[in-house]
Every structure is written in structure tokens, then in C-alpha cells.
Amino acid sequence: MIGATPFAASFEDVRAAAVRLKGVAHRTPVITSATLDERAGAKVFLKAENLQRIGAFKFRGAYNKIAQLSPERKRGGVVAFSSGNHAQGVALAAKLLGVPAVIVMPSDAPAAKLAATRGYGAEVVTYDRERMNRAELAASIAAQRCATLVPPYDDPAIIAGQGTAALELIEDAGQLDVLLVPLGGGGLLAGSSLAANALSPGVRIYGVEPEAGDDWVRSWRENRIVSIPVPKTIADGQQTQAPGELTWPIVRSLAAGVVTVSDDEIRAAMRFAFERLKLVVEPSGATALAALLFGKVDVRGACVGVTLSGGNVDPATFAACISSLRA
């Protein structure tokens, strides 16, 4: 177990987050498949966060963050910027806690995502992504309203909340030899690393990002945070440009490495999940499964945990992905 930690969050923070989330977040199922085990040459346990509230793990961190605000800060409301799962996670968490929420979203965001965010009771402020900086706009709104910013990943409470997914996985599946986790800004991987290292000593943890968005691979190679242009990939939830300032040291210290998967490998993983597991998984949510299916990490004979981080994909995109090639 990790004791005193130099990091922004600790395993004790993950444990505390689990208490806050009990009975609020879904304890998503851990799914197994004989077909997948045979193909991987390992015993595989899938953490189905695509079945979480709002369809993704992001609800965990958002609720953990907002729940800890003081009554005064809650009255001031929260502000977040996101075009996808974080937007919906913050909107729902704020609604459940009776906190006003403003979400900054691009004007060209999918109509379904805009509608879902508004449906949870949040005020949506749109911006032109070509001409405006969403982080600056959100900070300006927060300052004007004396509201609290809820970052998508680089925040101790967000990291701890996301780590509860790995905590539950290991509690339900038992000790793991390998854990594969989708990687964008690093909140999920950082929290998962804190939980997995404490509960399953010796586990090898790998982050998985799209080939086009290899900011973590480059950072890992140079042992410093490296920024890249906005990547062009079907994994829209992983179009981050650099590791987080808080997530980077946790991942660099506790994880075994970072691997990449191609967009075609992601599509194949989405198809496999649909055909063999009867699960709808979005591109970003399927990257860890893609890494397993295409042998990006040696897992032979191991007990392997795989996080399916989300399932929010519109029907047309999903149909195009799973019909374009065969797993």
C-alpha cells in the first residue's frame, strides 16, 4: 500500500472518493469472455464504464470534486469546458448536488451532446473553437460568477474519483498482473495507478493512446511533458495535446509505460466488443481493448484488467466504425 505520497492525490483519496460515490455512481460490471481469453492468451476482466451514469467514467471525478465544495462554493456554482463526457458528468453531478452549472461547449458540438448536457440541467455557453480559447472563456465566466472551475483531469479530486473505477475492478476481479487504461489527459490513468499499485502490488499498468495523439509516448521518451498539435483521430475523447501537470508525475512514477493503437485497431476493438460482448463502446473507450487484441503489451498467461472507459458514440459514427473492417 502507498503511504505518504508526493503526488497531488493518494490512494487514501481514492478510498474516500469511493465512499462519496457509493450509491451514487453505478458499480459497473466486470465482464469476462472465454473468446477474449483465448484470443489474448490470458484471463481478462473488462471494467464496463460504458455502463456508468452519463455513459462514461467521467461522472466519478466530477461528482467527487463537486461533492467536496463548501456550501458557499456550491452556491456560487461550477463551470467546466468540454464537448463530451466531462460536460455531461459535471452537468449530472451538479444537478444531483443542487449546484448551478455552466458548461462551455463548441458551437459545432454534436447536437446530441448539447441536448444531453442541457437535459441534465446545465447552462450551456457555446464558443467558436476556431477563434476562442475555451479554457480562458470558462475561467472568465467563473471569475464573473464567483464559480468554481471543474477541470477535466488535472485536479486532485478528479484524479481520486476516476481511480475508483480501478479500485472496484480489483475488488471484484482480484489481483491483476496487468492493467490497460485509455489515456487522454491522464486523470483516469493517474487515479487507476494509485489504486492498482496499492491493491495489486507488482501490477504492470499501461496507458493506451491513439497513434495520432502520442503526446504521452513522446513525453515518456523524453522524460518531460511534451506538447503536440490537436491530433486527428476517431478517438475524440483523447485529442489532448499534452499530459497534465498533476497527472504526469503520478503516471510516470507508477505506470509501466504507454502504448499506442491505430484508428483501424480501435475500430476493430469496437466491432469485437459489439459482436462478441454485446457492448457499445466509443472510440476513446475502446483503445485499451484494442491494445489487448493487437498485442501491444505482453499479457500471455496473465490476469489482465481492461478499462472500457465510455460508450457515448452517435449511431451513425458507431455504424461506420464497426462496418468498415472486421476484428
C-alpha positions in Angstrom: 0.0 0.0 0.0 1.2 3.5 -0.8 1.8 5.5 2.3 2.8 9.2 2.3 2.8 10.4 -1.3 4.5 13.3 -3.1 1.6 13.3 -5.6 -1.4 15.6 -5.9 -3.7 12.7 -4.9 -3.2 9.5 -2.9 -4.7 6.1 -2.5 -6.4 7.3 0.6 -8.1 10.0 -1.5 -9.3 7.3 -3.9 -10.8 5.3 -0.9 -12.5 8.5 0.3 -13.9 9.1 -3.1 -15.3 5.6 -3.2 -17.3 6.4 0.0 -18.7 9.5 -1.5 -19.7 7.7 -4.7 -21.3 4.7 -3.1 -24.9 4.5 -4.0 -24.5 7.4 -6.4 -22.2 6.2 -9.2 -23.0 2.8 -10.7 -20.7 -0.1 -9.6 -20.3 -1.1 -13.2 -19.9 -4.8 -14.0 -16.7 -6.6 -14.6 -17.2 -8.7 -17.8 -15.4 -11.8 -18.9 -15.3 -13.7 -22.2 -13.9 -17.1 -23.0 -13.4 -16.0 -26.6 -11.4 -12.9 -25.5 -9.3 -15.0 -23.0 -8.5 -17.5 -25.8 -7.5 -14.7 -28.2 -5.4 -12.9 -25.7 -3.9 -16.0 -24.1 -4.7 -14.5 -20.7 -7.6 -14.2 -18.2 -9.2 -10.9 -19.0 -11.5 -8.7 -16.8 -13.3 -5.8 -18.5 -14.4 -2.9 -16.4 -17.5 -1.7 -18.3 -17.5 2.1 -17.6 -19.5 2.5 -20.8 -22.4 1.5 -18.5 -21.7 4.2 -15.9 -24.0 7.1 -15.4 -23.8 9.5 -18.4 -22.1 6.6 -20.3 -18.6 7.2 -19.1 -16.2 7.2 -16.1 -16.1 11.0 -16.1 -19.1 11.1 -13.7 -16.9 9.7 -10.9 -14.4 12.5 -10.9 -17.0 15.2 -11.4 -19.1 14.1 -8.5 -16.2 13.6 -6.2 -15.0 17.2 -7.0 -18.3 19.0 -6.6 -19.4 17.0 -3.5 -16.4 18.4 -1.6 -17.1 22.0 -2.3 -18.1 24.1 0.7 -21.8 25.3 0.9 -20.6 28.8 -0.1 -18.8 27.5 -3.2 -21.7 25.3 -4.1 -24.0 28.3 -4.1 -21.6 30.0 -6.5 -21.9 27.2 -8.9 -19.4 25.4 -11.1 -18.0 25.9 -14.6 -16.5 23.3 -16.9 -15.3 23.2 -20.5 -15.9 20.1 -22.6 -17.6 18.9 -25.8 -18.3 15.4 -24.5 -18.2 13.2 -21.5 -16.8 15.6 -18.9 -19.6 18.1 -19.8 -22.3 15.5 -19.1 -20.5 14.3 -16.0 -20.3 17.7 -14.5 -23.9 18.6 -15.5 -25.3 15.5 -13.9 -23.2 15.7 -10.7 -24.1 19.3 -10.3 -27.8 18.5 -10.7 -27.7 15.7 -8.1 -25.9 18.0 -5.6 -28.2 21.0 -6.3 -25.3 23.1 -7.7 -25.7 25.5 -10.7 -23.6 24.5 -13.6 -22.3 26.3 -16.7 -20.6 24.2 -19.4 -18.6 25.8 -22.2 -19.0 23.8 -25.4 -18.0 24.5 -29.0 -20.8 25.7 -31.2 -20.3 22.8 -33.6 -20.5 20.2 -30.9 -22.8 17.3 -31.8 -26.5 18.2 -31.2 -27.0 15.1 -29.1 -24.2 16.1 -26.7 -25.5 19.6 -26.4 -29.0 18.3 -25.7 -27.8 15.8 -23.2 -25.8 18.4 -21.3 -28.8 20.8 -21.2 -31.0 17.9 -20.3 -29.1 17.4 -17.0 -30.0 21.0 -16.1 -26.7 22.8 -17.0 -26.5 26.2 -18.8 -24.5 25.8 -22.0 -22.4 28.6 -23.3 -21.1 28.0 -26.8 -18.0 29.3 -28.5 -16.2 29.3 -31.8 -13.4 26.8 -31.5 -11.5 28.4 -34.4 -11.4 31.9 -32.7 -11.8 31.4 -29.0 -9.9 29.7 -26.2 -12.4 27.6 -24.2 -10.2 27.5 -21.0 -9.9 31.2 -21.0 -13.7 31.7 -21.6 -14.5 29.2 -18.8 -12.1 31.0 -16.4 -13.7 34.3 -17.3 -17.2 33.1 -16.6 -16.1 31.5 -13.3 -14.5 34.8 -12.2 -17.6 36.8 -13.1 -19.9 34.5 -11.2 -17.6 33.6 -8.4 -18.0 30.0 -9.5 -15.6 27.0 -9.2 -13.8 25.6 -12.2 -14.0 21.8 -12.6 -11.1 20.7 -14.7 -11.4 17.6 -17.0 -8.5 15.8 -15.5 -5.8 17.9 -13.8 -7.3 18.2 -10.3 -6.7 16.0 -7.2 -10.4 15.3 -6.6 -10.9 14.4 -10.2 -8.0 12.0 -10.2 -9.2 10.4 -7.0 -12.7 10.0 -8.3 -11.6 8.4 -11.5 -9.4 6.0 -9.6 -12.4 4.4 -8.0 -13.0 2.5 -11.3 -9.8 0.6 -10.9 -10.4 0.1 -7.2 -13.8 -1.6 -7.9 -12.2 -3.7 -10.7 -9.6 -5.1 -8.4 -12.0 -5.6 -5.6 -14.3 -7.6 -7.9 -11.7 -9.4 -10.1 -8.9 -10.0 -7.6 -5.2 -9.4 -8.1 -4.1 -8.3 -11.5 -0.8 -8.8 -13.3 -1.5 -6.1 -16.0 -3.9 -3.2 -16.2 -4.7 -1.4 -19.5 -6.3 2.0 -19.3 -7.3 4.6 -22.0 -5.2 7.7 -21.8 -6.1 11.3 -22.7 -5.2 13.9 -20.1 -4.3 11.3 -17.6 -7.0 11.6 -14.9 -8.2 8.0 -15.3 -4.7 6.5 -15.6 -3.3 8.5 -12.7 -6.2 7.5 -10.4 -6.1 3.9 -11.6 -2.3 3.8 -11.0 -2.8 5.0 -7.4 -5.5 2.3 -6.8 -3.8 -0.6 -8.6 -0.4 -0.1 -7.0 -2.0 -0.1 -3.6 -4.3 -3.1 -4.1 -2.4 -5.2 -6.5 1.4 -4.8 -5.8 3.6 -5.6 -8.8 0.9 -4.9 -11.3 2.1 -3.6 -14.7 0.0 -0.6 -15.7 -0.1 0.8 -19.3 -1.8 3.8 -20.7 -3.2 3.5 -24.2 -3.5 6.5 -26.6 -4.2 6.8 -30.3 -1.2 6.8 -32.6 -2.0 10.3 -33.9 -2.2 11.6 -30.4 1.1 10.3 -29.0 1.9 13.2 -26.6 2.3 10.7 -23.7 4.6 8.4 -25.6 6.8 11.4 -26.6 6.7 12.7 -23.1 7.7 9.3 -21.7 10.6 9.0 -24.1 12.0 12.4 -23.2 11.0 12.2 -19.5 9.3 15.6 -19.6 5.9 17.0 -20.7 5.8 17.3 -24.5 3.0 19.1 -26.3 1.7 18.2 -29.8 -0.9 19.8 -32.1 -4.5 18.7 -31.8 -4.4 15.2 -33.1 -6.6 13.9 -35.9 -8.1 10.6 -34.7 -11.5 9.0 -34.3 -10.8 8.8 -30.6 -12.3 12.3 -29.9 -12.0 11.9 -26.2 -8.3 11.5 -26.5 -7.5 14.6 -28.6 -5.5 16.1 -25.8 -2.2 17.9 -26.6 -0.1 17.2 -23.5 0.0 15.3 -20.2 -1.5 17.1 -17.2 0.9 18.9 -14.8 -0.6 16.8 -11.9 -1.3 13.6 -13.8 2.1 13.3 -15.4 4.2 12.7 -12.3 1.8 10.1 -11.0 1.7 8.1 -14.2 5.5 8.5 -14.9 6.3 7.1 -11.4 3.7 4.3 -11.1 2.8 3.1 -14.6 5.0 0.7 -16.6 4.6 2.5 -19.9 2.4 3.9 -22.6 1.5 2.3 -25.9 -0.5 3.4 -29.0 -3.1 1.9 -31.2 -4.2 2.9 -34.7 -7.7 4.1 -35.7 -8.2 0.9 -37.5 -7.3 -1.1 -34.4 -9.7 1.0 -32.4 -12.5 0.3 -35.0 -11.7 -3.4 -34.8 -11.9 -3.3 -31.0 -15.3 -1.6 -31.1 -16.5 -4.2 -33.5 -15.2 -7.0 -31.3 -17.0 -5.5 -28.2 -20.2 -5.3 -30.1 -20.2 -8.7 -31.8 -18.7 -10.8 -29.1 -19.5 -8.9 -25.9 -22.7 -7.1 -27.0 -21.3 -3.8 -25.7 -21.4 -0.4 -27.4 -18.0 1.3 -26.7 -17.0 4.7 -28.1 -13.6 5.0 -29.9 -11.8 6.5 -26.9 -13.3 3.9 -24.7 -12.0 1.1 -26.9 -8.3 1.9 -27.0 -7.3 -0.3 -24.1 -9.2 -3.2 -25.6 -7.5 -2.6 -28.9 -4.1 -2.7 -27.2 -5.0 -6.1 -25.8 -6.4 -7.5 -29.1 -3.4 -6.4 -31.1 -0.7 -7.5 -28.7 0.7 -4.1 -27.8 1.6 -5.5 -24.3 2.8 -9.0 -23.5 -0.1 -10.5 -21.4 0.4 -14.2 -22.0 -0.7 -16.2 -19.0 -1.5 -13.1 -17.0 -4.6 -11.8 -15.2 -5.4 -8.6 -17.1 -7.7 -5.7 -16.3 -9.0 -3.6 -19.2 -11.0 -0.4 -18.7 -13.7 0.3 -21.3 -13.9 4.0 -20.4 -17.1 5.1 -22.2 -19.8 4.3 -24.7 -21.0 7.7 -25.9 -21.0 7.5 -29.6 -23.7 8.6 -32.1 -25.4 5.8 -34.1 -24.0 6.9 -37.4 -20.4 7.1 -36.2 -20.7 3.7 -34.5 -22.2 2.1 -37.5 -19.4 3.4 -39.7 -16.8 2.2 -37.3 -17.9 -1.3 -36.9 -18.8 -1.8 -40.6 -15.5 -0.5 -42.0 -13.5 -3.6 -41.2 -13.6 -6.9 -39.4 -12.0 -7.6 -36.0 
